[in-house]
Amino acid sequence: MQPSNAKPAGPALKAGNGATGPVHTSMDARRLARKRLPRTIFDFIDGAAGQETAAGLNLTDLSRIRLSPRVLADVAQSDLRSSFLGLDLPLPFGIAPMGMCDLAWPGADRAMAAQAVQCGIPLCLSTASSTSLEDMHTVTGGRAWFQLYVSGSAEAGFAMAERAAEAGYEVLILTVDVPKVAPRPRDLRNGFQTPFRIRPKQFIDFALHPRWSITSLLTGVPTTANFRLAGASNQFDRSASRAGADWAFLEQLRARWKGKLIVKGVLNPDDAQRIQGLGADAIYVSNHGGRQLDSAPSAISALLRIRQRLGPAYPLVFDSGVRSGEDIVKALACGANLVMLGRPMLYALGADGARGLHSLVHALEEEIRVALAQLGLRAIRDVGPDQLAQPDAPLA
């Protein structure tokens, strides 16, 4: 992790900095990805648990939050710089951990790494990534963070964390909201499995999307690279229990991990307070994008409650349902210190590859700048509860 006085790895995007192509918003990205990706792949990215109520609630509750515009302020210039856990960031958002990203587009992991380096934003690499944690640490110049799933024994989890430490990672994200992987009906209907294989019922689907299919065949079917072993093709079982991450494991991990430790997938204020007490450096508020418990509360409503419980100073990360620059500003106003985006990044890659990703990040930056100007603010660090139009009960 960069020290607080270090220069960022790359500048934030500026207007006119090559942001071309068909992706102007995350809605554009999703629409185009739905057209250009095989249904099996799009549904893997877009789908959620159960009836997808929680995924929809994330979007609905964020849309219900109202911001309070202010007028006649000097907002000709805006400053989007922020800091998080001693890291200087040119932009207040980063890329959330996601597994098997290369299914969205061949080379997706590396495209996101290049974008993260260019913009100076954090990239969270999943245990189930398509690129090894060692390679991603190298291509991001040490900017990547590593997200840990505890599949199998606790010792296997500690071994993966040790491997990340040896590779040079300084920020570890322990994901704790997947004790058992929830079935996702779209994946079941489509016959999606890992390791990924093209099955007979998918031939027509893939044939109708030749751009993705031919490129994927030329580059090879993506695997979960962190589980490849000598003489074995793949050791990752997506449906396996990840319940090895319990309170005892967290205590031991905190004692062993010398870098910054973030705990991801927290929705309950009591859990958050206990995690804070065990010495985690930050909590990552998320309902896994609605992909785990369909009856879970929206992540933004949980963020409000957790911020109230933990007070104003404790670092909080947020994801789930973020689709625009205004959503990022809303999350910051509700108590987040850093906002992560997952699905929109994969939509953009599926829509137009690396160019689509670049266009989306540019669009998000511009949306944040516009929102700040409307709020009468020049600096993103000044966003807080005062910008909420209903600060006492924005979701009431």
Secondary structure as GFF3:
##gff-version 3
##sequence-region A 1 396
A	DSSP	alpha_helix	26	36	.	.	.	ID=ss1
A	DSSP	alpha_helix	39	46	.	.	.	ID=ss2
A	DSSP	alpha_helix	53	64	.	.	.	ID=ss3
A	DSSP	beta_strand	82	84	.	.	.	ID=ss4
A	DSSP	beta_strand	87	89	.	.	.	ID=ss5
A	DSSP	beta_strand	93	95	.	.	.	ID=ss6
A	DSSP	three_ten_helix	101	103	.	.	.	ID=ss7
A	DSSP	alpha_helix	108	119	.	.	.	ID=ss8
A	DSSP	beta_strand	124	125	.	.	.	ID=ss9
A	DSSP	alpha_helix	133	139	.	.	.	ID=ss10
A	DSSP	beta_strand	145	148	.	.	.	ID=ss11
A	DSSP	alpha_helix	154	167	.	.	.	ID=ss12
A	DSSP	beta_strand	171	175	.	.	.	ID=ss13
A	DSSP	alpha_helix	185	190	.	.	.	ID=ss14
A	DSSP	three_ten_helix	200	202	.	.	.	ID=ss15
A	DSSP	alpha_helix	203	207	.	.	.	ID=ss16
A	DSSP	alpha_helix	210	219	.	.	.	ID=ss17
A	DSSP	three_ten_helix	225	227	.	.	.	ID=ss18
A	DSSP	alpha_helix	247	256	.	.	.	ID=ss19
A	DSSP	beta_strand	260	266	.	.	.	ID=ss20
A	DSSP	alpha_helix	269	277	.	.	.	ID=ss21
A	DSSP	beta_strand	282	285	.	.	.	ID=ss22
A	DSSP	three_ten_helix	288	290	.	.	.	ID=ss23
A	DSSP	alpha_helix	299	310	.	.	.	ID=ss24
A	DSSP	beta_strand	316	318	.	.	.	ID=ss25
A	DSSP	alpha_helix	325	333	.	.	.	ID=ss26
A	DSSP	beta_strand	338	341	.	.	.	ID=ss27
A	DSSP	alpha_helix	343	374	.	.	.	ID=ss28
A	DSSP	three_ten_helix	380	382	.	.	.	ID=ss29
A	DSSP	three_ten_helix	385	387	.	.	.	ID=ss30
###
